Structures are given as structure tokens and as C-alpha cells.
Amino acid sequence: MTVDQPPLLPPSPGQYAWQRQELGVFFHFGVNTFAGLEWSDGTLDPSIFNPEDLDADQWVRTAAEAGARYVVLTAKHHDGFCLWPTDTGDYSVKSSPWKDGQGDVVAEVQAAAHQHGLAFGLYLSPWDRHASCYPDPEAYDRYYQDQLRELCTRYGTLSELWFDGAGSQGREYDWVSIGEVIKQTQPQAMIFNMGDPTIRWVGNEDGLAADPVEYVVAETDFSQYTVQTTKLDQALYLPPECDVSIRKGWFWADHDRPKSVDHLLAIYYRSVGMGANLLLNLPPDDRGLIPDTDIDRLREWRSELDRRFAEPIDAVLTLVEPGTWRASFDRTVRLDHLELTEDYRDGQRIISHKITNGDRLVAEGRTVGNKRIHVFDEVRTAELLITIEGPDPRLASVRGYATGVTAIPSIEYLAGTGVPE
């Protein structure tokens, strides 16, 4: 199989560290939580925001127990309601009855993330359906930069700034000035998909990546609701993040229920197992807590992942000839999973690979990147042959597993389960 090779570009140290985190948790929370809505138009009364039992430590502890290494909070969604007491206007927690208007959700989640050792990121919607200045691009750009500066200077080190393209089709923001705010205040933060991005959206809200998962691209998908793409001036190193909610909705709704364990497992295989990061949304309810049903489902999911991947069988790699490795085990082993990792610190080089056991084709695919997990009918062997295409490909490790699982649901089965972000 011969495929085109993207330009060979290395990740920055920050990008590499972000990719190695693999799993993050999204928290969608705001006035929509109390109105049972996914999107609202900026007219909901802030008096409905009153999460009397809010426990940010429970949110972040749940994320940490699931294996997440970072969390991202929706500080402001498209409705314009701010989860911190912004000085830019009154449509925020300071106009709500929660803690008599003295509360700050962003501060509480940041403190919990610090306590549990997780990196902390923030989502700030460019589209704002409440701000009266939004129709005036110049005035709104100043307003947005003021909000961003508050978030970037009040809450310690931010690992990620999440800019959502939804609702902004055809709108030009002053990304140069916005970028200057970031450079001055949070230069290490990963920038999601807009402005001067350092990471990109995978292109759907189902949490699914598809082969190849390329880290160097010349364009990015703009949002879920348009065929528009953002053409880049030049190819950039932009690893993808897969976002998906544990429920159908992004915000909590009483009638909604979490996805099945099998569905969540398949998402993991099609995101982290394809070399992308996974950002799994856990929406707090109107009490200000992650619901028990979601926590139980998440624990089932984590338990099954731990069961499958708890006992790796490491292979010794021997370069047989350029592009071909022998993966040798210290005995004859049973395998139904194989995990490949690439050394991509100076660029993603593997563009296709094939795994064989004697005359039998065990698995094949294109990119490897941070992690590639193959699932196949069980083989019994003491060695496998791995053939790779790419410029000076660098295979870092191979691990086998015997899980008793030889199939996962298809992308076609899982796709199309998202709802408006």
C-alpha cells in the first residue's frame, strides 16, 4: 500500500505533552442545565442558575478516577452566561441566587483540578447570543478579549483554550489580537481549532477518529453545522481531539441517559486507540453534581478498560531490515489485541503498517502515532512481523494483550449519535 506523506513536522514540547495525556473530561454546565436546553438564545433569566449542592471536587474526582489527565470547563457557552463573576457585564453567576451572587464556578473547578493533579482548561464560546455588542465586530472583539484576559489571569495555568466554531459561520473575529492576549498570559496553553491553533477538532461530535489520523494538516473542520473548513496558510502540526458526551446531550437533561459501556469502549478504541486524544463530556446536573448513573457507567467503563489492558505482554523489537521489525515475545502467547506506539517526537513518520504471523495477515492500517490498538481473532505465537511504510519510520514499542474480545462496534454503528453542541 502506497500513500502520500504529509510534510514532516515535529510537535512542540507542549503539543507532545498534551498528546501523551490522551484522555480529558469536558464539563458542560450553565443556565442551559436548568432549562433543559442544549442551546439557548441569551435571554434565560440568570435567577434559574442555583446549583445548591455544587461540588466541583466530585466532578474532578470522578474525572481522575476515570483516568483523565485534564479537564475543560465551559466558562461561557453560546448563550453568553459566564460561570465566573466577569467585569464585562451582569449576565453571570454574580446575578444568580447561587451563593448570593458571590460564587465562582471557574475558581472552584480550577481548585479541584489542582487538588487532584489534573491539568485545567477553559471553553469560551466566540459566538455570544446575549452580548448586545455582538453585531458590532470591533466592539465585540474588545469585549471578548476582556473576557479572555480575565480567564487567563485569574485562574492559574491553563492547559487548553477551547474555541468552538458553532454559530460563527461567516464571522471574522480579530484572532490576531485574541492571540496576543494568549501569548501575553497563557503562552503554554493548547489552542483548540480557531485563531492560531495548536490542536484541532477531529471533525465530528461522536468521539470517532478514522484512519489515517494525521498530525500534520493544511486545513481544519470549522464546526459540526457546516461543510466549511479553515484553510491554513501552510501545513501545521495539529493533533486531533475527539469530543463526545457520555449522554446524547452535552448539557444535563433529566430524560437523558448515559451511553452503554460497549459504546464508550468503542469510542475509546476509535479515539485514543487511533492516536487521537479523547475529551469525554460529563454534564453536571441541576444540583451541581455528576449524576450517580453517569458515575456508575463511567466506573464500569474504566473497570473494563483496566481489565483488558492490565496485563501487557511486551515484545522485544528487532529491526530485520529497513521498515520491517520482528516483535518477539519470551514465550508462545495468546493475543487478540496489539498496541503499537510510534516515536513521533521529531515528526509522525509511519504512513502505513501491516502485521503478519507467518502467512496470516493479523492486522493492517495506516497511521500509528501516539497509540494504535488493533483487535483481531486470537493468535498463538512467539513472534509477529511488522512491516511499515514511511520516511525512516520509528516504532517505539509493541504490546500484546489477551482480552477475550475480538470485535468492537463499527464506526457506521456509532456515528450520528451526537446533538447540537
N, C-alpha and C positions, 0 to 999 in steps of 0.2 A: 504494500500500500504506500503510495507516494502522495504526500500532501504538501501544501505551501507552508513555508516557515515564516511566521511573523518576525519583525525586527527583534534582534536580541538585545533586550534592555534589562538591567538589574533592578530589583526592588531597592527602595531606600531602606535604611535600618528600621524606620518606623513602620513601613509597609510590611517588611518581613516579620517584625514582632507582632503586628496585627494579624497577619495570616496564621501565625503559629497559635493564636488564641482560639481559632476555629469556631467556637460557639459563644454566642451572646444572647441576651434576653432583652426584648423590647417591652416597654410598659406604655400602653395607650391608656391615658386617663385624662379626664377633663369634664367639662359641662355635658358633653355627649353621654358620658357614663350615666348621668342622672336623668337624661331624656330618652334613653333607649335608641340613640341615633348613631349612625356611622359618620355622617357629615351633618353639620348644622350651619345655618347661614349667618351666624354672628349676632343673632337677636335673642338668644336664650338668656333669661334673667340669671345673673350670677348668684342670686339667692338660692338657686337649686343646688349649688355646689356645697355639700355639707357632709363629707365622709367622717362621721363621728368616731369611727373606730380605726382610722387610718394608721397603718403600721408599716412604715417603709422597711423596717428591719425584716418583717415577714416576707415582703416582696423579694428583697435581695437575698435573704437566706434561702428562699425557695430556688432562686436562680443558681446560687452557689451549689446547693445540693444536687441540682440537675447537671452540674459540670460546666456551667457557663463561666467565662473568664471576664466578661464585660457586660454592662447593662446600658441601655439607651432609653431615655425618658422623653415623652412628647411634652416638652416645655410649653409649646404653643402649636395647636393643630390649626386647620384651615379656618375654624370659627373665630380665631383671634383671642380666645380666652387664655390668659397667661397663668401658669402654675407657680409663678413667683411674684412678689409684690413689685411689679415694674413701675418705674417712674415715668414711663411713656404714656400712661393712661390709666383708666379706672377699671377696665374690663379684665379683672384678675382676681386672684384669691383675696386680695385686700378688700374687695367689695362683696365678699361672700360671708355667710354666718360662721363658716368653719374657723374655729379658734378666734372668734370675734374679729375676723379680718386681719389677724396677726400671724397667720400661718404662712409657710413657705414649703411647698411640696418638693421643689427642686433641692432645697437645702437638706430636707430630711432624707431624700433618696441618695444624695451625694454622701451624706454622713454614713448611711448604712453601707453603701458601696465601699467606702474607705474602711469601715469596721470589718467587712468580710473579705477585703483584699481584692475586690473586683474593680476593673477599670470603669470609668463613668463617662458616658456620652450623652449628648442632648440633640433632640429633634426640634427645629424651629422652622415652621412652615413659611415659605416665602409668600404664598397666597394667603391673604388675610381678608376674610369676609366681614369683619367688624370695623376695621380701621377706616375712618372717614377720609383719610388722606390717600387711600389705596388708588383711586382713579388718577391721582397726580403722581406720576412715576418719580419725579425728582423729590417731592416731599416724602413719599413713602420710602424711598431708598434711605433717606436720612433717618426716618423712624425705625426702619428695620435694622439699620446699623447700630442705632442706640440700643435696641433690644438685644442684639447680638453682643454688643460690648458689655452690657450688664451681665449676661450669662457667662461671658468669657473672663470676667474679672472678679466675680463674686463667689465662685464655686470651685476653686482649686483647679487642678489639672484635668483637662477634658481629653478623653482618648479619641472621641469621634464627634463630628458635627454633621447631622443628617439633614440634608436639603432635599425635600420632596418636590418633584416637578408637577404633581397633580394640581390642576386648576390654573397653572401658569402658562398654558399653551399660548404662544404669540406674545407673551410679555417679556420684555427685556429688563432685567434688573442690573444695577451697577455692580457687577461682580468684581470689578477691579477694586472699588472702594471697600466692598464687603471683604474681599480677600486681604486687604490691608489691615482691617480690624483683626482678622485671624492671625496674620503674620506678627502683629504687634503684641498679641495677648496669648495666643494658644498655637504657636507655630508647629508644635508636635502633633496636633490633632489630625486624624484622618478626616478627609472631606468627602462626603458621600455625593457623588454623581453630578453636582452642579457647580458652576463657578470655575474654580481651579481644582478639579477633583484629584484625589489620590486613591480612591476606591470607587467602584461602580456598582450599579444595580444589575442584578442578573437578568432582568427583563420580564419577570412575572411575579405575582404575589402568592404563588403556590409553593415557594421554597425549593424550586427544582432547577438544577443546572443540567445542561446537556453537553455531551462530548462533541467537540473539544471545549474545555474550559481554558480559554486563553487569557493570560495575564497582560498581554500587550495588545491594545486595540486602537483603532483610528476613529471610533465613534462609540457613543453610548446611547442606550434607550432612554427616552425622555420621561415617560410615565406610562402607567397602565392603560390610559384612556385615549391614546393617540398612537398613530403609526410613526409619529415624528421621532427622529433621532438627532442627537447632537453630534455634528461633525467636528472633530478635533483638528487643530492646525497641523498636528503631527501625531504619529503614533505615540502612545504613552503607556507606561506600566500601570495598569489599573485592575487589580484583582477584584473579583466579584463577591458581593454579599447577597445571599438568598434570604428574603424576608417572607415570613408566613406566620399566621396566628394559630395558636393551639385550638381556637374555635373558628367557626366560619367568619365571625365578625372580628374587627380589630378592637372595638370598644365592647365592654361587657354588656350583655343583654340577658335578662332573666330566662328567656326561652332558649337561648343558645346552649350548646353542649360541646365539650372538647372532642377533638378528633380521636379516632381509635389508636391503640398502641401500634397496630400494624401500619396505619397511615403515617404516624410520626416516625416510626422506624424507617419506612421507605423514604421519607423526606430526608432523614439523616444520610442514608446511602446516596441520595441524589444531590446532596449539597456538600457536606463535609467529605463524604466518600467519593466525590468527583473533583476535589481540590479547591472548593469554594468555602467561604465562611457561611454559617447559618445564624440568622438573627430570628429567634423564636419569640413571638409575642405572647405575653401573659397578661391579660387585661384585668386589673383590679376591679372589684365590684363597687356598688354604691355605699358599702360600709367603709371602703378603703382597704379591702383585704383581697388577696388572691383566693378565689373560692376553693373550698375543700375538694370539690370534684376535679378541678384542674390540677391541684397539688397531687391528688391520688393518681391521676392519669400520668402526670409527669414522673412520679416515682416509679410507676410500672414501667414506663419507657426507659428511664435511667437504669432500672434493675435489669431489664432485658439487654440493654446495650452492654452493661457490665458483665452479664453472663456470657454474652457472645465473644467479647473481646478481652476477657480477664486473663486468659492463658495463651499468650502469643508464643508461637514456635518460630524462633528467629533463624533465618537462613544465613549461611556464610556465602558471600558473593565472590565469585572468581571471574575475572574478565577472560573469556575464551578467545575472543578476537574483537576488534573494534565493533561496538554496537551489539555484542552478544555476551550475556552473563549466564553463568551457571549458579543457581541458587541451591545450595546443598544443606540438607538437614543432617543432624547427627545420628539419625536412625530412620527407618521407614515410618512415615507418619500418615495419618488420615487428615485430609484438608478439604474444606468446602468454601473457604474464604482465603483470599490473598490480599495483603495490603502492601502496596508499593509506595515508596516516597522518593522524591527527586531532590537532589541538591540544586536548588534554583537560586542560590544567593547571588550568583552573577548572571542570572537570566534563566528563563524557562526554555529548556533545550529539547525535551522529549516531545515529539510531534506524533508519534505512533509507537505502539508496542504490541507484542504478541507473546503469549506464554504457552509453552508446549511441555507435554510429558511423553517422551518418546515420540510416537507418531500422532498422538492425540493433541488436538488444539484445546487447551483448557480455558483460555480467555484471551480477548484482544480488545484494544481500544486505541484512542488517540493520546490525549494529554495525560500526564501524571500529576505534576505539580506537588503541592503540599501533602496530599494523600490521595491515593486511588484505591478503592476497595472493589475487588471482583468477587462475585458469588457464582458458584458453579456446582455441578454434580460432583459428589465426593470422588477424590482420587486418593490412592495409596501409593506413596512414592518416597524416595530418599533425595530426589533432586528434580528441579524444573529448569528449563532453558527459557531465558527471556531475551527476546530479540527486539531491539529498539532502533527507531529512525530519529535523526536529528543531528544538529551540528555539535559534535563532541558531547554526546548525552552523558549525564551523570546520575546514575542510580545510587541513592543513598542507603536504602535498606529495603528488605523484603521480609515480611512476617506472614506466617500462615496461621489459620485458626480452624478448629473443628467445632462447629456450632450446632450441627444438626439441621441447619436451614440452608436450602439450596435454591430459593427463589424469593424475589420481592415483587410487589405490585409494579406494574409498568407505569411509565410517565403518562401514557394516554389515560390510564385509570385514575391517576391522581390529579391531572391538570383540570383547570376550570373550576376549582372549588373556592376561589377567592371572592371577595366582595369589595366594593369601593373602599380605598384607603382613606 
